[in-house]
Amino acid sequence: MTDAQRLTPCLWFDTQAEEAARFYTGIFKNSKMGAISRYPEAGQEVHGRPPGSVMVAAFELNGQPFTALNGGPLFKFTEAISFQIMCETQDEVDHYWNRLSEGGDPKAQQCGWLKDKYGLSWQVIPTVLPKLMSDPDKQKSSRAMAAMLKMKKFDIAELERASKG
């Protein structure tokens, strides 16, 4: 068992686990669906789910395993947990931003953060941003910060221009 297999995020959905897993695997390269398990008749007094309905959908995004659980409407996602996607190019930023924000909440978009149609929060971050923000020249990093705070989806060229002044 690899370290990645020891740590698997489990995402709690009401009834959309398989749908969400298929949505995410359609966005990320090197991703795949795994096993799907279904609720049995046994234990209905506890789980209350229709027999045969999806209980868990396993999937991988870029080799990182995930579990999607149909646990009912009790729990919802919050911004306290998000997934960061580090992007080398503007094309990558645009791809992940555009695909993940489809059907999501446009009011929940700021500084590279977005909320997808399932309520899960993502951060689509260009790899250059941490470098610009930690520049030893405080004026450069301050200008990059000011530019970042005005953005929803990050524009790498604009961040670099702002940093240079």
N, C-alpha and C positions, 0 to 999 in steps of 0.2 A: 504494500500500500504506500503510495507516494504521499508527500505532505499535502499536496493539493486535494487528494482524496480524503484526507483526515478532516479537512475544513470545507464543508459544503453549506453555503447559504440555503436556508429553507424559506421560501417566499409563500406567505399565506394569502390565498385568494378565497373569494366566496365560492364561485363555481367556474372560474375562467382559467384554471391552472393549465390545462392542455392548450387552450387558445393562446395564452400568454407565452408559454414555452415555444410554441410554433412561431409566434410573432418575433420573439427575441432571436431564435435560431435563424430566421430569415434575414436578420440585419447584420449579424456578426459573422465574419469569415471563420473558417475552421470550427464550425459549430454543428451540433447534431442533437437530435432527439434520442432519448434513452428509453428505458422501460416505463410503461404506464401501468399502474396498478389500480384496481377498481374496488369500490366498497362492496363487501359481501352482504349476504342476508344476516349473517351472524353479527351480533353487536349493534343491531339497529336501535335498540333502546338507549345506546350510548351515543353513536354517531348520527343517527337520524337521517342519514343520506339514502337516496334510492339505491337499491342493489344494482350493481352494474355501472353506476356513474363513476366518473374518474375520481380517484382519491389522491393519487400522487403521479406527477409527470416528472421524470428525470430528464435533464438536458445539460448540454455543455455549451459554453460560450468561450471561444478561443482556448479550449482545453480546460477551462475552469468548470467543475461540476456545480450544478444547482439542482434543487428540488423545488417543485411547485406543488403546493398542497391545497386541495379544495377543503377548507376547514369551516366554511360558513361565513356569515356576515359579521361575526363578533369583533374581529380585529381588522384595522385598516392600516395602510402604509402611512408614515409621516416623513417629513424631511429630516428627522433625526438620523435616518439611515439613507445613504445614497451610494450609487456605484459610480466611480470615476473612470472615464475613458480617456486615456492619454493619446492625443492625436499628433502625428508628425506634420501633417499638411492641412491646408485649408479645405481641400477636397474631403479629407477624413472628417474634419469638424462638420462640414456641411452634410455629409452622408449620415453620420450618427444623429446630428441635431434634427435634420429633416425627417428621418425615419422614426426616431423615438418620440418626437413631438406630435406625430400624426394622431389626431384625436385626443391629445393631452390638454392640459389646462394652460392656456396662453398667459394667464395671470401669474402662474407659478414659474415664470421664466425670468431669470436675472443672473448676471455674472456667470454665464456658462451652465447654470442649473436649469433643468426642465423637469416637468412631471409628465409621465406618459399616460396613456389612456387607462391604465390600471391603477394609477395613483402612485406608482413607484418613481422615486427621484433619481435623476442621473446628473452627473457633471461631465460635460464634454469640454475637455481642457487641452489646448495646444501645449506641446512639450516645451515650447519656448517661454510660456508664461512664468513658470517658477524661476527661470533664469532672469527674466526681466524684473521680476518682483524682488529678487535677491541681489540685484546689481549693487556693487559696493558704492557706486555713485548714487547718493541718496536722491538727487534731483531726477535722475533717469528712472529710478524705481518709483518715485512719487508720481511722475508723469504717466508711467505705465499703470499705476494703481488708479489714477484719475480716469484714464481712458477705459480701463476694465469696468469700473463702477457704472459707466454709462451704457454698457453693452448688455444685450440679452445673449445672443449667440456671439461667440468670439470671432473677431476679424484679426487674423494674425498680422497682416500688413499694417493695419491701423495701430495695433499694439506696439509694433516695432517703430513705426513713425513717431508715435507719442513718446516713446522712451528716448529716442534720439533728439526729440525737440524740434 
